[in-house]
């Protein structure tokens, strides 16, 4: 696994990462969330050995990053922020260069090159200079080099940045397919990405760890967790339902959307209100246009945990 123990990084007087500790094992897709400048990219650079921690230690499959850097880097595929590469190279020459660096030879080399080219849809741009590619294709070339040697650990900094919705879906499918036996760490500012592919999320701000939980458990911290949304046909029904629900023991609050017959019924902690809403509707013989239970909103939880700092 990857183990970070009391890791800090100082740049002069700036503390970019402050006593950060966590571990992650195979089969986990760990999402790094935090405001701009929280220390996400710095932490990834320390795991991959690009920069050394000021304090603390990091181990990758039992190898210390500082004293055994080559052994660690053999285990890791890394996509840095911005997907830097050699602008004058073509994807063909760049991936061949990466294959040389990674020591891929013979049948394995050909199979891995064929795999990443097909899986990331690079066939149409293999002979173009990388500097001429769109942002999305540059990102896909960067992903291809990261997974080329079939690493045990993948460190991906904003992996879907610049991709269109279809490309984002393809990359997320790739991450899910590879996640069963790999350690995957993703830094992202896209909360839907955490929901889509991550089994666990760390939230950091000002270099400190503020939360470590599953996306579902984090969403459950939202005031909207277990809230019931109801759309009715007219405002009069909505107003009467709001009054009746407001008198119920398990209901924390009821919001009526201005100018619309839409209610949001908030449950008290540990309670559910769906059954109460359904009984009231049935008693009045009202058929709602829609009715559903809210899972909770990660963006609200994120703002609450980080003190309102934006992603």
Secondary structure, DSSP 8 states (H G I E B T S, - for coil): -EEEEEEEEEETTEEEEEEEEEEE-TT-EEEEEE-TTSSHHHHHHHHTTSS--SEEEEEETTEETTT-HHHHHHHEEEE-TT----TTSBHHHHHHHHHHHTT--HHHHHHHHHHHHHHTT-GGGTTSBGGGS-HHHHHHHHHHHHHTT--SEEEEESTTTT--HHHHHHHHHHHHHHTTSSEEEEE-S-HHHHHHH-SEEEEEETTEEEEEE-HHHHHTTSTTTT-EEEE-S-HHHHHHHHHHHHT-TTEEEEEE-TTSSEEEEEE-TT---HHHHHHHHHHHT---SEEEE----HHHHHHHHTTT---
